[in-house]
Amino acid sequence: MSHIDLDSLLQGNRRALAKAITLVESKLDSHREQAQDILQQVLPHTGNSVRIGITGVPGVGKSTFIEAFGLYLISQGKRVAVLAVDPSSPVAGGSILGDKTRMEELSRRDEAFIRPSPSEGALGGVAQKTRETMLLCEAAGYDVILVETVGVGQSEYQVAGMVDFFMVLMLPGGGDELQGIKKGIVELADALVINKADGDSSTLAKRTRQHYNNAMNLLRHTSFWTPRVMTCSALQNENVDAVWGMIVDYYFQAQDNGAFISKRARQNRQWMHQLVDEMLHLGLARHPRVREILPALERDVAEGRATAYAAARRIMDVFQA
């Protein structure tokens, strides 16, 4: 891997940023060390952006919304990075590389940077690569970082754990079943935004908003912020500015009562613990003696000759020996 010019990266050079992200995504141990060295050096220049997570069921118009939202932010003098977390394979139709073509206008703007995340990786997987990419984008001077998740599943929980504001896009209609979105994800949301609230759907969108407002009021909110339900039309560019206004409102309220700093500190601690777990798991998987005894232990447990606890204990004894 060729040398990465740190000064260029800090000045917002897109090529230097792209190279640094490629280094972070690499599975080679030598690249991993080089990437960590760069991250350590840029750390004082990070943390100055607003990090926003965006999710929603397929067909809700995430790409259209992100493009309209990104272009609005640029019109307000912001630099915007879009990081797309894709835990699925292109075969399953979850490939996000197409997003660069779908967000055609946004991807042509100098003030925007769009990057799909790798669908898998060694240590840390999607979540870690996205966190580190986020830090690099902040160091390169991007003011707003949009982290988009593709499906509705585990990646949502990971993304909610790395952003300041987590938004769930909804379709007009939907009713009680919450459109296949798990209740837990709605509980993570700082806002539900009903997209495609235009034309024939605008009346339905208003009804849906009322329905979700009632549903949100039933959930217990322990923080300073009561999640809001809004409608917008990304296609018609209606109310996109109001979505940003709401996020700014959240940001200042969170700053005022110290919630912003404490949330990020908590996320960093959780990230550290997650990495410790993953490093231990990786160490176990690579340990020659563990690999040797594992098949026999698995057979013993499967066939009822040993308890799962006894087998796990044996693996840990060998690992720690």
C-alpha positions in Angstrom: 0.0 0.0 0.0 1.5 3.4 -1.0 2.1 6.1 1.6 -0.9 8.2 2.8 -0.3 11.9 3.1 -1.7 12.9 6.4 -1.7 16.6 5.7 -3.6 16.0 2.5 -6.2 14.0 4.4 -6.6 16.7 7.1 -7.1 19.3 4.3 -10.0 17.2 2.9 -8.2 15.7 -0.1 -10.7 13.0 -1.3 -8.0 10.8 -2.8 -6.1 10.7 0.5 -9.3 10.0 2.4 -10.3 7.2 0.0 -6.8 5.6 0.3 -7.0 5.8 4.1 -10.4 4.1 4.1 -9.1 1.4 1.8 -6.3 0.8 4.3 -8.8 0.6 7.2 -10.8 -2.0 5.2 -7.8 -4.2 4.5 -7.6 -7.6 6.2 -3.8 -7.7 6.1 -2.2 -7.4 9.6 0.4 -5.0 8.3 -2.2 -2.7 6.8 -4.2 -3.0 10.0 -1.3 -1.6 12.1 -0.7 1.2 9.6 -4.4 2.1 9.7 -4.4 2.2 13.5 -1.3 4.4 13.4 -3.1 6.9 11.1 -6.3 6.8 13.2 -4.3 7.6 16.3 -2.7 10.6 14.6 -6.0 12.0 13.3 -7.9 11.4 16.6 -7.5 15.0 17.8 -9.1 16.2 14.6 -12.2 13.9 14.9 -15.5 14.3 16.8 -16.6 17.6 15.2 -19.4 16.2 13.0 -23.0 15.4 13.5 -23.4 11.6 13.1 -26.8 10.5 11.8 -28.0 6.9 11.3 -30.7 6.3 8.7 -32.6 3.1 8.2 -35.9 1.8 6.8 -37.5 -1.1 5.0 -36.5 -1.6 1.3 -38.6 0.6 -1.0 -39.0 3.4 1.5 -36.8 5.7 -0.7 -33.6 5.9 1.4 -31.4 6.8 -1.5 -33.8 9.5 -2.7 -34.1 10.9 0.8 -30.3 10.8 1.4 -29.7 12.6 -1.9 -32.3 15.3 -1.2 -31.1 15.7 2.4 -27.4 15.7 1.4 -28.0 18.4 -1.3 -30.0 20.5 1.2 -27.1 20.3 3.7 -24.6 21.3 1.0 -26.9 24.3 0.2 -26.5 25.2 3.9 -22.7 25.2 3.6 -22.1 21.7 5.0 -19.8 19.0 3.7 -21.5 15.6 3.8 -20.2 12.0 3.9 -22.5 9.1 3.2 -21.4 5.7 4.6 -23.5 2.8 3.5 -23.5 -0.3 5.8 -24.3 -3.3 3.8 -24.4 -6.6 5.8 -25.9 -8.5 2.9 -24.4 -9.9 -0.3 -24.9 -8.3 -3.8 -26.6 -11.6 -4.8 -29.4 -11.1 -2.3 -30.1 -7.7 -3.9 -28.6 -5.8 -0.9 -25.6 -4.4 -2.8 -25.2 -0.8 -2.1 -22.6 -0.1 -4.8 -25.6 0.9 -6.9 -26.3 3.8 -4.5 -23.5 5.8 -6.0 -25.4 5.7 -9.3 -28.8 6.2 -7.6 -27.4 9.3 -5.8 -26.2 10.6 -9.0 -26.4 14.3 -8.3 -25.0 14.1 -4.8 -22.1 11.9 -5.8 -21.0 14.6 -8.4 -20.8 17.3 -5.7 -17.3 18.2 -4.4 -18.8 18.7 -0.9 -20.1 15.1 -0.7 -18.3 11.9 -0.2 -20.1 8.6 -0.7 -18.6 5.3 0.4 -20.1 1.8 0.5 -18.8 -0.3 3.5 -17.5 -3.8 2.8 -20.0 -6.5 3.5 -17.6 -8.5 5.7 -14.2 -8.2 7.3 -12.0 -9.9 9.7 -11.8 -8.1 13.1 -14.8 -5.9 13.8 -16.7 -6.5 10.6 -18.9 -3.9 9.3 -19.4 -2.0 12.5 -15.7 -1.4 13.1 -14.9 -0.5 9.5 -17.7 2.0 9.6 -16.7 3.6 12.9 -13.1 4.0 11.7 -14.2 5.4 8.3 -16.4 7.8 10.2 -13.4 9.1 12.1 -11.4 9.5 8.9 -14.2 11.5 7.3 -14.4 13.8 10.4 -10.6 14.3 10.2 -11.1 15.3 6.5 -13.5 18.0 7.6 -17.0 16.5 6.8 -19.6 18.2 9.0 -22.4 15.7 8.7 -21.9 12.0 8.4 -24.9 9.9 7.3 -24.7 6.2 8.0 -27.2 4.3 6.0 -28.2 0.7 6.7 -29.7 -1.5 4.1 -31.8 -4.2 5.7 -33.7 -4.3 8.9 -31.7 -6.4 11.3 -28.6 -6.6 13.4 -26.8 -3.8 11.5 -29.5 -1.3 12.8 -28.5 -2.0 16.4 -24.8 -1.6 15.5 -25.4 1.7 13.7 -27.6 3.1 16.5 -24.7 2.4 18.7 -22.3 4.7 16.7 -24.4 7.7 15.8 -25.7 10.8 17.6 -29.2 10.7 16.0 -30.9 7.6 14.7 -33.7 8.1 12.2 -36.2 5.4 10.8 -37.8 6.2 7.5 -41.3 4.9 7.1 -43.9 4.6 4.3 -47.4 6.1 4.5 -49.8 3.3 5.7 -48.3 0.4 7.5 -50.6 0.3 10.6 -50.0 -1.9 13.6 -47.4 -4.2 12.1 -44.8 -1.3 11.9 -44.0 -2.4 8.4 -41.8 -5.3 9.3 -39.6 -3.0 11.5 -38.8 -4.6 14.8 -40.2 -2.9 17.9 -36.7 -2.7 19.3 -35.6 -0.6 16.3 -38.5 1.8 16.8 -37.4 2.1 20.4 -33.9 3.0 19.3 -35.3 5.8 17.0 -34.9 9.5 17.8 -37.3 10.2 14.9 -39.7 8.4 12.6 -39.8 10.2 9.2 -42.7 9.2 6.9 -41.3 9.6 3.4 -43.3 9.7 0.1 -45.9 12.0 1.8 -47.0 13.4 -1.6 -49.8 13.3 -4.1 -52.5 10.7 -3.2 -50.4 9.5 -0.2 -50.4 12.8 1.7 -53.6 12.2 3.5 -52.6 8.7 4.3 -49.2 10.0 5.6 -50.9 12.4 8.0 -53.0 9.5 9.4 -49.9 7.3 9.6 -48.1 10.1 11.5 -50.9 10.3 14.0 -50.8 6.5 14.4 -47.0 6.4 15.0 -47.3 9.4 17.3 -49.7 7.4 19.5 -47.4 4.4 19.3 -44.3 6.4 20.3 -46.1 7.9 23.3 -46.7 4.4 24.6 -42.9 3.7 24.7 -41.1 4.8 27.8 -38.4 7.5 27.0 -35.8 7.9 29.6 -33.7 10.6 27.9 -34.2 14.3 27.6 -35.6 13.9 24.1 -39.1 12.7 23.1 -38.8 11.0 19.6 -40.7 12.9 16.9 -42.7 11.7 14.0 -42.5 13.8 10.8 -43.7 13.6 7.2 -41.6 14.6 4.2 -41.4 14.0 0.4 -37.8 13.5 -0.7 -39.0 13.3 -4.3 -40.8 16.7 -4.1 -38.1 18.1 -1.7 -40.8 18.9 0.8 -40.1 19.2 4.5 -36.5 17.9 4.1 -35.3 21.2 5.7 -37.6 20.6 8.7 -35.9 17.2 9.2 -32.6 19.0 9.6 -34.2 21.6 11.8 -35.3 18.8 14.1 -31.8 17.3 14.2 -30.3 20.7 15.0 -32.9 21.0 17.8 -31.9 17.6 19.2 -28.2 18.5 18.9 -28.5 21.7 21.0 -30.7 20.1 23.6 -28.2 17.2 23.9 -25.3 19.7 24.2 -27.0 21.8 26.8 -27.5 18.9 29.2 -24.3 17.0 28.6 -26.1 14.1 26.9 -24.1 14.5 23.7 -20.7 14.0 25.3 -21.8 11.2 27.6 -23.5 9.3 24.8 -20.3 9.4 22.7 -18.2 8.4 25.7 -20.6 5.4 26.3 -20.4 4.4 22.7 -16.6 4.5 22.7 -16.5 2.3 25.8 -19.0 -0.2 24.3 -16.9 -0.3 21.1 -13.8 -1.1 23.2 -15.6 -4.0 24.9 -16.9 -5.2 21.6 -13.4 -5.3 20.2 -12.0 -7.1 23.2 -14.7 -9.8 22.7 -13.9 -10.0 19.0 -10.1 -10.2 19.6 -10.6 -13.0 22.1 -12.8 -14.8 19.6 -10.2 -14.4 16.8 -7.5 -15.5 19.2 -9.5 -18.7 20.0 -10.2 -19.4 16.4 -6.5 -19.1 15.5 -5.1 -21.1 18.5 -3.5 -24.3 17.2 -4.2 -26.5 20.3 -7.9 -25.2 20.5 -8.4 -26.0 16.8 -7.0 -29.5 17.5 -9.3 -30.4 20.4 -12.4 -28.6 19.1 -13.9 -31.2 16.8 -13.8 -33.9 19.5 -15.3 -31.6 22.1 -18.1 -30.6 19.7 -18.9 -34.3 19.1 -19.0 -35.0 22.8 -21.4 -32.1 23.5 -23.6 -33.0 20.5 -23.8 -36.6 21.5 -24.5 -35.9 25.2 -21.1 -37.2 26.6 -20.1 -33.8 28.0 -21.9 -30.6 29.1 -21.4 -27.5 27.0 -20.0 -25.8 30.1 -17.4 -28.5 30.7 -16.3 -28.3 27.0 -16.1 -24.5 27.1 -14.1 -24.7 30.3 -11.7 -27.1 28.7 -11.2 -24.8 25.6 -10.5 -21.8 27.9 -8.0 -23.9 30.0 -6.1 -24.9 26.8 -6.3 -21.3 25.5 -4.9 -19.8 28.7 -2.2 -22.5 29.3 
